[in-house]
Each structure stands twice: as C-alpha cells, then as structure tokens.
Amino acid sequence: MIIDRVEVETINSFSKLELLKEVYGLISILPIL
C-alpha cells in the first residue's frame, strides 16, 4: 500500500513538472510571436 502511494505521489509531481515545462515553453515562445 505504501509503495502504491509513493508511486502515485511521484507520478503527480512528475506531471506537475511536465505542466510547468509546457507553461514555461509557452511563455518563452509568446514574446517571439
């Protein structure tokens, strides 16, 4: 059970990191456009 919880938290933090990367990517692209 503990392992499953850790996996879920890891996936959640990873998806948040990916979301931040996409947001930063959009922010860096917008000034160029």
C-alpha positions in Angstrom: 0.0 0.0 0.0 2.8 2.4 0.9 4.6 1.7 -2.3 1.4 2.4 -4.4 1.0 5.7 -2.5 4.6 6.7 -3.2 4.2 5.8 -6.9 1.1 8.0 -7.1 2.8 10.9 -5.5 5.8 10.5 -7.8 3.5 10.5 -10.9 1.6 13.6 -9.6 4.8 15.6 -9.0 6.2 14.4 -12.4 3.0 15.5 -14.2 3.2 18.9 -12.4 6.8 19.3 -13.5 5.8 18.5 -17.1 3.0 21.0 -16.9 5.4 23.7 -15.6 7.7 22.9 -18.5 4.9 23.4 -21.0 3.9 26.7 -19.4 7.5 28.0 -19.4 7.7 26.8 -23.0 4.6 28.8 -24.0 5.9 31.9 -22.0 9.2 31.7 -23.8 7.5 31.3 -27.2 4.9 34.1 -26.8 7.4 37.0 -27.0 8.8 35.7 -30.2 5.3 35.5 -31.8 
